[in-house]
């Protein structure tokens, strides 16, 4: 890192960092549900399943190569249990044993990480400066993996182990050009800023693999001979923006600020690429007022309020406005299929945030904190809307509607003991908020069901689309659930159920299908009022 003042009006600086990393970190250990995660299996497997294959005398078995033999739970190895020969088959993550894989498999990361930043600052006159900032980040990562040919999912004679290589390169450049002006006129202080910035990101990925290893210790693709597979991909992403900001304070007591940005994202179609975002804010240091001068226990008390509009372009795909296709081989000819359905009409998701509250410091700064009310309305929410797969794709990116979050937040920090030798601090945070979906896309008719989640206008977005639990059957202990509009009890039992157990023909009339009467012949139906507002179904025991 270096800063250099070339002239009174010119200053330059740069900061470089480089790291070369070689790691044999077993990345599978962080993946929940992975058969290679030793911690996951240890926490979930029943203790009745053995770790090792053992000899008749109880000693741990070794194979002809001298490797310790671990139990993979796939029925491949016999063992003696109470005088009987068994080939145990483990139902939980069969054909896996991470303790063995950690010894026989190989994984290696090689990384070169470079970060560089530089700036040039020119002062035209007192208070007026132009600054150029540049930043570059480069990450070259190579990942090598060898899966042994002896045990596990790649151990069959036809497969014979696996070797694979992955290489990723990400390169990004950020540029920022700013013009600032700061000055004070007596008790009036101003701070003005205008600028332009851009961000360019490029990611490249290349991978290859083969099966059937010749030498089970060499991590090279040419060490294998069967089932070659290659893959490559390149991703580009860019943003540009113009910005301006103005800040003013009067006597360091009353403060006001305003900002504006106009940003573009390459994720969106050129017709919908640009978005306008802005904010305004104000604050007041009440402790500097004369009417509070006698309250010496107040070190700082500030009222604040702000309103702003922010943008979000993260829809999970860098080319979300374009249809994307995959190319494959079909009898040595091209086969093209739709891989991602784009939507050229999507645009920025926008959040409208209002915040107001107080910051405070009391008792010689022993107690400080914030109490704040917030309201955040999000419009044009970006979402991958599920659709019927029969149309040729399962989801399409859309701006689906709006929602709002309102609440209060309290943050307290206090020093119970504060001396030259000891400081004992206590922190407390409390947040309460309510969420409501205000509007969904007109195509959704006020409701969107996505797997086990349901989104409805006027309701919270944190709702699950599940049957309501109704306790257990007193006789069998089987779980009971409320199902359907009529809230009838569904039993998890061998009894067959009809799609429509009963239906309303007209007001005050209830009709039961033959299927319903047959399946529920042991049930007693009680209708509490003829408007069908309460229907109870209970089992009649004989």
C-alpha positions as CSV (number, residue, x, y, z in Angstrom):
1,X,0.0,0.0,0.0
2,X,1.3,3.4,-0.9
3,X,0.1,7.0,-1.0
4,X,2.1,9.8,-2.6
5,X,1.5,13.5,-2.8
6,X,3.0,14.5,-6.2
7,X,2.0,18.1,-5.9
8,X,0.0,20.2,-3.5
9,X,-3.0,19.7,-5.8
10,X,-2.3,16.1,-6.8
11,X,-2.3,12.9,-4.8
12,X,-2.1,9.3,-5.9
13,X,-2.3,5.9,-4.2
14,X,-2.4,2.2,-4.7
15,X,-3.1,-1.0,-2.7
16,X,-2.2,-4.5,-3.8
17,X,-2.8,-7.9,-2.2
18,X,-2.0,-11.4,-3.5
19,X,-2.6,-14.8,-2.0
20,X,-1.6,-18.2,-3.2
21,X,-3.6,-21.0,-1.5
22,X,-3.1,-24.7,-1.6
23,X,-5.8,-26.6,0.3
24,X,-6.9,-30.2,0.7
25,X,-10.1,-29.1,2.4
26,X,-12.8,-31.7,2.1
27,X,-15.6,-29.5,0.9
28,X,-18.3,-32.1,1.2
29,X,-18.1,-31.7,5.0
30,X,-20.1,-28.5,4.8
31,X,-22.9,-29.9,2.6
32,X,-26.0,-30.9,4.6
33,X,-27.4,-34.3,3.4
34,X,-24.2,-35.3,1.6
35,X,-23.2,-38.9,2.0
36,X,-19.6,-37.6,2.2
37,X,-20.3,-35.4,5.2
38,X,-18.9,-37.3,8.3
39,X,-20.7,-35.0,10.7
40,X,-24.0,-35.3,9.0
41,X,-23.9,-39.1,9.0
42,X,-22.6,-39.2,12.6
43,X,-25.5,-37.1,13.8
44,X,-28.2,-39.0,11.9
45,X,-27.2,-42.6,11.6
46,X,-28.6,-45.1,14.1
47,X,-26.0,-46.5,16.5
48,X,-26.8,-50.1,15.4
49,X,-24.9,-49.7,12.1
50,X,-21.2,-50.6,12.3
51,X,-18.3,-48.4,11.1
52,X,-16.0,-51.2,10.1
53,X,-16.1,-54.7,8.6
54,X,-14.8,-57.1,11.2
55,X,-13.4,-60.6,11.3
56,X,-15.0,-63.4,13.2
57,X,-12.8,-62.7,16.2
58,X,-14.0,-59.0,16.2
59,X,-10.9,-57.5,14.8
60,X,-11.1,-54.9,12.1
61,X,-10.7,-56.4,8.6
62,X,-8.2,-55.3,6.0
63,X,-8.4,-56.0,2.3
64,X,-5.6,-57.4,0.1
65,X,-4.2,-53.9,-0.5
66,X,-3.8,-53.3,3.2
67,X,-6.7,-50.8,3.4
68,X,-9.0,-50.8,6.4
69,X,-12.4,-52.1,5.4
70,X,-15.3,-49.9,6.3
71,X,-18.9,-50.9,6.3
72,X,-20.7,-49.2,3.4
73,X,-24.1,-50.6,4.2
74,X,-24.6,-52.0,0.7
75,X,-24.8,-55.8,1.5
76,X,-21.4,-56.5,-0.1
77,X,-19.7,-58.0,2.9
78,X,-20.9,-60.9,5.0
79,X,-20.6,-61.0,8.8
80,X,-21.5,-63.4,11.6
81,X,-24.3,-62.4,13.9
82,X,-25.3,-64.9,16.5
83,X,-23.9,-67.8,14.5
84,X,-25.7,-66.6,11.3
85,X,-24.2,-65.1,8.2
86,X,-25.6,-61.7,7.2
87,X,-25.0,-59.2,4.5
88,X,-26.3,-56.0,6.1
89,X,-27.9,-53.4,3.9
90,X,-28.2,-50.0,5.5
91,X,-31.3,-48.0,4.5
92,X,-29.8,-44.7,5.5
93,X,-27.3,-43.4,2.9
94,X,-26.4,-46.9,1.7
95,X,-23.2,-47.4,-0.3
96,X,-21.4,-44.6,1.6
97,X,-18.9,-44.3,4.4
98,X,-17.2,-40.9,4.7
99,X,-14.6,-42.2,7.1
100,X,-13.3,-44.4,4.4
101,X,-13.7,-41.9,1.6
102,X,-11.7,-39.3,3.6
103,X,-8.8,-41.7,3.5
104,X,-9.0,-43.1,0.0
105,X,-10.3,-40.1,-2.0
106,X,-8.3,-37.0,-2.9
107,X,-9.3,-33.4,-3.2
108,X,-7.2,-30.4,-3.8
109,X,-7.8,-26.6,-4.3
110,X,-5.2,-24.4,-5.9
111,X,-6.0,-20.7,-5.8
112,X,-4.4,-17.4,-6.9
113,X,-6.3,-14.4,-5.6
114,X,-5.3,-10.9,-6.6
115,X,-6.8,-7.6,-5.5
116,X,-5.6,-4.2,-6.7
117,X,-7.0,-0.7,-6.0
118,X,-5.8,2.7,-7.0
119,X,-6.9,6.3,-6.9
120,X,-5.9,9.8,-8.3
121,X,-7.1,12.9,-6.5
122,X,-6.9,16.4,-8.0
123,X,-7.7,19.5,-6.0
124,X,-8.8,22.4,-8.3
125,X,-9.4,24.9,-5.5
126,X,-10.0,24.7,-1.8
127,X,-13.0,22.4,-1.3
128,X,-13.3,21.3,-4.9
129,X,-11.8,17.9,-5.7
130,X,-12.0,15.3,-8.5
131,X,-11.2,11.7,-7.7
132,X,-10.8,8.6,-9.8
133,X,-11.0,5.2,-8.1
134,X,-10.3,1.9,-9.8
135,X,-10.5,-1.6,-8.4
136,X,-9.7,-5.0,-9.8
137,X,-10.3,-8.5,-8.3
138,X,-9.0,-11.7,-9.9
139,X,-9.7,-15.2,-8.6
140,X,-8.2,-18.3,-10.4
141,X,-9.2,-21.5,-8.7
142,X,-8.4,-25.1,-9.8
143,X,-10.1,-28.0,-8.1
144,X,-9.0,-31.6,-8.5
145,X,-10.9,-34.6,-7.3
146,X,-10.2,-38.4,-7.3
147,X,-12.8,-40.9,-6.1
148,X,-11.3,-44.3,-5.3
149,X,-12.1,-47.3,-7.5
150,X,-12.4,-49.8,-4.5
151,X,-15.3,-48.7,-2.4
152,X,-18.4,-46.6,-2.7
153,X,-20.5,-45.4,-5.6
154,X,-17.7,-45.5,-8.2
155,X,-16.3,-48.8,-7.1
156,X,-17.9,-51.2,-9.6
157,X,-15.8,-52.9,-12.2
158,X,-17.5,-51.1,-15.0
159,X,-16.9,-47.7,-13.5
160,X,-13.5,-48.1,-11.7
161,X,-13.2,-44.8,-9.9
162,X,-13.5,-41.2,-11.1
163,X,-11.1,-38.3,-11.7
164,X,-12.3,-34.8,-12.4
165,X,-10.9,-31.3,-12.8
166,X,-12.6,-27.9,-12.5
167,X,-11.2,-24.5,-13.2
168,X,-12.9,-21.2,-12.6
169,X,-11.7,-17.7,-13.3
170,X,-13.6,-14.6,-12.1
171,X,-12.4,-11.1,-13.0
172,X,-14.1,-7.9,-12.0
173,X,-13.3,-4.2,-12.5
174,X,-15.0,-1.3,-10.7
175,X,-14.5,2.3,-11.9
176,X,-15.6,5.4,-10.0
177,X,-15.2,9.1,-11.0
178,X,-16.3,11.7,-8.4
179,X,-16.4,15.4,-8.2
180,X,-16.9,16.8,-4.6
181,X,-17.3,20.3,-3.2
182,X,-17.2,21.0,0.6
183,X,-17.4,24.5,2.1
184,X,-18.8,26.4,5.1
185,X,-20.3,29.8,5.2
186,X,-20.3,30.8,8.9
187,X,-22.6,28.3,10.6
188,X,-23.8,26.9,7.2
189,X,-22.0,23.8,5.9
190,X,-22.5,22.1,2.6
191,X,-21.1,18.9,1.0
192,X,-21.9,18.2,-2.7
193,X,-21.0,15.2,-4.8
194,X,-21.6,14.1,-8.4
195,X,-20.2,11.1,-10.2
196,X,-20.3,8.1,-12.5
197,X,-19.4,4.5,-11.7
198,X,-19.4,1.2,-13.5
199,X,-18.9,-2.4,-12.6
200,X,-17.9,-5.3,-15.0
201,X,-17.8,-8.9,-14.0
202,X,-16.8,-12.0,-16.0
203,X,-16.8,-15.6,-14.8
204,X,-15.4,-18.5,-16.8
205,X,-15.7,-22.1,-15.9
206,X,-14.3,-25.3,-17.4
207,X,-14.5,-28.9,-16.1
208,X,-13.7,-32.4,-17.3
209,X,-13.9,-35.9,-15.9
210,X,-13.2,-39.5,-16.8
211,X,-13.9,-42.9,-15.2
212,X,-11.9,-46.1,-14.8
213,X,-8.6,-45.1,-13.2
214,X,-5.3,-46.7,-14.2
215,X,-3.4,-45.5,-11.2
216,X,-5.6,-44.9,-8.1
217,X,-3.3,-42.2,-6.7
218,X,-2.8,-39.8,-9.7
219,X,-5.2,-36.9,-10.0
220,X,-5.0,-36.4,-13.8
221,X,-7.8,-36.9,-16.4
222,X,-5.4,-38.8,-18.7
223,X,-5.1,-41.3,-15.9
224,X,-8.6,-42.6,-16.8
225,X,-10.0,-44.0,-20.0
226,X,-13.8,-44.2,-19.9
227,X,-16.8,-41.9,-20.2
228,X,-15.2,-38.6,-20.8
229,X,-17.3,-35.5,-20.0
230,X,-16.5,-31.9,-20.5
231,X,-18.4,-28.7,-19.7
232,X,-17.7,-24.9,-20.0
233,X,-19.6,-21.7,-19.4
234,X,-18.9,-18.0,-19.5
235,X,-21.0,-15.3,-17.7
236,X,-20.8,-11.6,-18.2
237,X,-22.5,-9.0,-16.0
238,X,-22.3,-5.2,-15.9
239,X,-23.9,-2.2,-14.2
240,X,-23.5,1.5,-14.8
241,X,-24.8,4.5,-12.8
242,X,-24.8,8.2,-12.4
243,X,-25.1,9.6,-8.9
244,X,-25.5,12.9,-7.0
245,X,-25.7,13.8,-3.4
246,X,-26.1,17.0,-1.4
247,X,-25.7,17.4,2.4
248,X,-26.3,20.5,4.5
249,X,-26.1,21.3,8.2
250,X,-26.9,24.4,10.1
251,X,-24.6,25.1,13.1
252,X,-23.9,21.3,13.4
253,X,-27.4,21.1,14.8
254,X,-29.9,20.6,12.0
255,X,-29.0,18.3,9.1
256,X,-30.5,17.6,5.7
257,X,-29.5,15.4,2.8
258,X,-30.7,14.3,-0.6
259,X,-29.3,11.8,-3.1
260,X,-30.2,10.5,-6.6
261,X,-29.0,7.6,-8.7
262,X,-29.8,6.4,-12.2
263,X,-28.6,2.8,-12.7
264,X,-28.6,0.3,-15.5
265,X,-28.2,-3.5,-15.2
266,X,-27.3,-6.0,-17.9
267,X,-29.8,-8.5,-16.4
268,X,-32.6,-6.6,-18.1
269,X,-33.7,-5.9,-21.6
270,X,-32.3,-2.5,-23.0
271,X,-35.8,-1.1,-23.0
272,X,-36.2,-1.8,-19.2
273,X,-32.5,-1.5,-18.1
274,X,-32.5,1.9,-16.4
275,X,-33.9,2.7,-13.0
276,X,-34.2,5.9,-10.9
277,X,-33.5,5.8,-7.2
278,X,-33.3,8.6,-4.6
279,X,-33.5,9.4,-1.0
280,X,-34.0,12.4,1.4
281,X,-33.2,12.6,5.1
282,X,-33.1,14.9,8.0
283,X,-31.9,14.9,11.6
284,X,-31.9,17.2,14.7
285,X,-29.5,17.2,17.6
286,X,-31.8,18.0,20.4
287,X,-29.1,18.0,23.1
288,X,-27.6,21.1,21.5
289,X,-30.8,23.1,22.1
290,X,-30.8,25.6,25.0
291,X,-33.9,24.1,26.5
292,X,-32.0,20.9,27.2
293,X,-28.8,22.4,28.6
294,X,-29.8,21.5,32.2
295,X,-30.1,17.8,31.4
296,X,-26.5,17.0,31.9
297,X,-27.0,13.3,31.9
298,X,-27.9,13.4,28.2
299,X,-24.8,13.3,26.1
300,X,-26.5,13.0,22.8
301,X,-30.1,12.9,21.6
302,X,-30.8,12.9,17.9
303,X,-34.1,12.7,16.1
304,X,-33.9,11.4,12.5
305,X,-36.2,10.6,9.6
306,X,-35.5,9.4,6.1
307,X,-37.3,8.2,3.0
308,X,-35.5,6.4,0.1
309,X,-36.0,4.3,-3.0
310,X,-33.6,1.5,-3.7
311,X,-33.2,-1.0,-6.6
312,X,-32.5,-4.8,-6.7
313,X,-31.7,-6.7,-9.9
314,X,-30.9,-10.1,-8.4
315,X,-33.2,-12.6,-10.1
316,X,-30.7,-15.5,-10.1
317,X,-29.8,-15.4,-13.8
318,X,-27.5,-13.0,-15.5
319,X,-29.5,-13.1,-18.7
320,X,-33.0,-13.2,-17.3
321,X,-34.6,-11.3,-20.2
322,X,-33.4,-13.8,-22.8
323,X,-34.5,-17.4,-23.7
324,X,-31.6,-19.7,-23.2
325,X,-31.0,-23.1,-24.8
326,X,-28.8,-26.2,-24.3
327,X,-27.2,-28.0,-27.2
328,X,-26.7,-31.8,-27.1
329,X,-25.9,-34.7,-29.4
330,X,-28.7,-36.7,-31.1
331,X,-27.3,-39.3,-33.4
332,X,-24.4,-37.0,-34.3
333,X,-26.7,-34.2,-35.0
334,X,-27.6,-31.1,-33.0
335,X,-30.4,-31.2,-30.5
336,X,-31.5,-27.9,-29.1
337,X,-33.8,-27.6,-26.1
338,X,-35.1,-24.7,-24.0
339,X,-33.1,-24.5,-20.8
340,X,-34.4,-21.2,-19.4
341,X,-37.4,-19.1,-20.3
342,X,-36.6,-15.4,-20.3
343,X,-38.9,-12.4,-20.0
344,X,-37.9,-9.2,-21.7
345,X,-40.5,-7.2,-19.7
346,X,-38.9,-7.7,-16.2
347,X,-37.2,-4.7,-14.6
348,X,-35.8,-3.4,-11.3
349,X,-37.4,-4.5,-8.0
350,X,-37.9,-1.3,-6.0
351,X,-38.0,-0.8,-2.3
352,X,-39.5,2.3,-0.7
353,X,-38.1,2.7,2.8
354,X,-39.3,5.1,5.5
355,X,-37.4,5.3,8.8
356,X,-37.8,7.6,11.8
357,X,-36.6,7.4,15.4
358,X,-34.1,8.5,18.0
359,X,-30.4,7.9,18.6
360,X,-29.2,8.5,22.2
361,X,-26.2,8.4,24.6
362,X,-26.8,8.8,28.3
363,X,-24.8,8.9,31.6
364,X,-21.4,9.7,30.2
365,X,-22.0,7.3,27.3
366,X,-22.6,4.4,29.6
367,X,-25.9,3.8,27.9
368,X,-26.5,4.3,24.2
369,X,-28.9,2.9,21.6
370,X,-31.5,3.5,19.0
371,X,-35.3,3.3,18.9
372,X,-36.8,3.3,15.4
373,X,-39.9,2.8,13.4
374,X,-39.6,1.5,9.9
375,X,-41.8,0.9,6.9
376,X,-40.5,-0.8,3.8
377,X,-42.7,-1.3,0.7
378,X,-41.3,-3.4,-2.1
379,X,-42.8,-3.1,-5.6
380,X,-42.2,-5.1,-8.8
381,X,-40.9,-8.0,-6.8
382,X,-38.6,-10.2,-8.8
383,X,-39.6,-13.9,-8.7
384,X,-39.3,-17.0,-10.7
385,X,-43.0,-17.8,-11.1
386,X,-43.7,-21.5,-11.4
387,X,-45.8,-22.6,-14.4
388,X,-47.2,-25.8,-15.7
389,X,-44.3,-27.8,-17.2
390,X,-46.5,-28.9,-20.1
391,X,-45.7,-25.5,-21.7
392,X,-42.1,-26.5,-22.1
393,X,-40.6,-24.8,-19.0
394,X,-41.3,-24.9,-15.3
395,X,-40.7,-21.2,-14.3
396,X,-40.5,-17.7,-15.8
397,X,-38.9,-14.6,-14.2
398,X,-41.5,-11.9,-13.4
399,X,-42.2,-8.7,-11.5
400,X,-45.0,-10.3,-9.5
401,X,-46.4,-7.6,-7.2
402,X,-45.7,-5.7,-4.0
403,X,-45.5,-6.2,-0.2
404,X,-44.9,-4.1,2.9
405,X,-43.0,-4.6,6.1
406,X,-43.7,-2.4,9.1
407,X,-42.3,-2.5,12.6
408,X,-40.2,-1.1,15.4
409,X,-36.7,-1.8,16.4
410,X,-34.9,-1.2,19.7
411,X,-31.1,-1.5,20.2
412,X,-29.5,-0.9,23.6
413,X,-25.9,-1.0,24.6
414,X,-24.7,-0.4,28.2
415,X,-21.6,-0.6,30.3
416,X,-22.4,-2.1,33.7
417,X,-18.8,-1.9,34.8
418,X,-16.3,0.5,33.2
419,X,-12.9,1.0,34.7
420,X,-9.3,1.2,33.4
421,X,-8.9,-2.5,33.9
422,X,-12.4,-4.0,33.3
423,X,-15.3,-3.2,31.0
424,X,-18.5,-5.3,31.3
425,X,-21.0,-4.5,28.5
426,X,-24.5,-5.7,27.8
427,X,-26.3,-5.5,24.5
428,X,-30.0,-5.9,23.8
429,X,-31.9,-5.9,20.5
430,X,-35.6,-6.2,19.9
431,X,-37.5,-6.1,16.6
432,X,-41.2,-6.5,15.9
433,X,-42.6,-6.3,12.5
434,X,-45.6,-7.3,10.4
435,X,-45.5,-8.4,6.7
436,X,-48.3,-8.2,4.2
437,X,-48.5,-8.9,0.5
438,X,-50.4,-6.0,-1.1
439,X,-50.6,-7.0,-4.7
440,X,-49.6,-9.9,-7.0
441,X,-49.4,-10.1,-10.8
442,X,-52.9,-10.0,-12.4
443,X,-52.2,-13.4,-13.9
444,X,-52.0,-15.0,-10.5
445,X,-55.6,-14.0,-9.4
446,X,-54.5,-13.0,-6.0
447,X,-52.7,-16.2,-5.1
448,X,-49.4,-18.0,-5.8
449,X,-48.6,-21.5,-4.6
450,X,-45.0,-22.6,-4.8
451,X,-44.4,-26.0,-3.3
452,X,-45.1,-25.8,0.4
453,X,-45.4,-22.0,0.4
454,X,-48.5,-20.0,-0.5
455,X,-48.6,-16.2,-1.3
456,X,-51.9,-14.4,-1.1
457,X,-52.9,-10.8,-1.4
458,X,-53.6,-9.3,2.0
459,X,-51.7,-12.0,3.9
460,X,-48.2,-12.5,5.2
461,X,-45.6,-14.0,2.8
462,X,-44.4,-16.3,5.6
463,X,-47.2,-18.9,5.1
464,X,-46.9,-22.6,4.5
465,X,-49.2,-24.5,2.2
466,X,-49.8,-27.5,4.4
467,X,-52.6,-29.5,6.0
468,X,-53.5,-28.3,9.5
469,X,-52.5,-30.6,12.2
470,X,-55.5,-31.8,14.3
471,X,-53.9,-34.0,17.0
472,X,-53.8,-37.8,17.1
473,X,-56.4,-40.6,17.0
474,X,-57.1,-41.6,20.5
475,X,-57.3,-45.3,19.6
476,X,-54.4,-45.7,17.2
477,X,-52.2,-42.7,17.9
478,X,-52.2,-41.9,14.1
479,X,-51.8,-38.2,13.2
480,X,-55.0,-36.4,12.1
481,X,-55.1,-33.4,9.7
482,X,-57.7,-30.9,8.6
483,X,-58.1,-31.1,4.8
484,X,-59.9,-29.0,2.3
485,X,-62.5,-26.3,2.4
486,X,-64.8,-28.2,4.6
487,X,-62.2,-29.0,7.2
488,X,-62.9,-32.7,7.5
489,X,-60.5,-35.0,9.3
490,X,-58.1,-37.0,7.2
491,X,-56.5,-40.1,8.7
492,X,-53.2,-41.6,7.7
493,X,-54.5,-45.1,7.6
494,X,-55.2,-47.8,4.9
495,X,-58.8,-46.5,4.5
496,X,-59.4,-45.3,0.9
497,X,-60.5,-41.7,0.4
498,X,-62.5,-40.2,-2.4
499,X,-61.4,-37.0,-4.2
500,X,-64.7,-35.3,-3.1
501,X,-66.0,-36.8,0.1
502,X,-69.1,-34.5,0.0
503,X,-70.2,-31.4,-1.8
504,X,-72.7,-28.6,-1.5
505,X,-75.4,-28.7,-4.2
506,X,-77.2,-25.5,-3.1
507,X,-77.5,-23.6,0.1
508,X,-78.7,-25.7,3.1
509,X,-78.4,-28.9,1.1
510,X,-75.7,-31.4,1.6
511,X,-75.1,-34.4,-0.7
512,X,-72.9,-37.4,0.0
513,X,-71.4,-39.5,-2.8
514,X,-71.7,-43.3,-2.7
515,X,-67.9,-43.4,-2.4
516,X,-68.1,-41.2,0.7
517,X,-70.7,-43.4,2.3
518,X,-68.7,-46.5,1.5
519,X,-65.4,-45.2,2.8
520,X,-66.8,-43.5,5.9
521,X,-69.5,-46.1,6.9
522,X,-68.1,-46.0,10.5
523,X,-68.3,-42.2,10.7
524,X,-71.0,-40.1,12.3
525,X,-71.7,-36.8,10.5
526,X,-72.9,-33.9,12.7
527,X,-74.1,-30.7,11.1
528,X,-74.4,-27.9,13.8
529,X,-76.3,-25.4,11.7
530,X,-78.0,-25.7,8.3
531,X,-75.9,-22.9,6.8
532,X,-73.0,-25.4,6.8
533,X,-70.7,-23.1,8.7
534,X,-69.7,-25.9,11.0
535,X,-69.2,-29.5,10.0
536,X,-67.8,-32.1,12.3
537,X,-66.9,-35.7,11.4
538,X,-66.2,-38.1,14.2
539,X,-65.8,-41.8,14.2
540,X,-68.6,-43.9,15.8
541,X,-67.2,-47.0,17.5
542,X,-69.4,-50.1,18.0
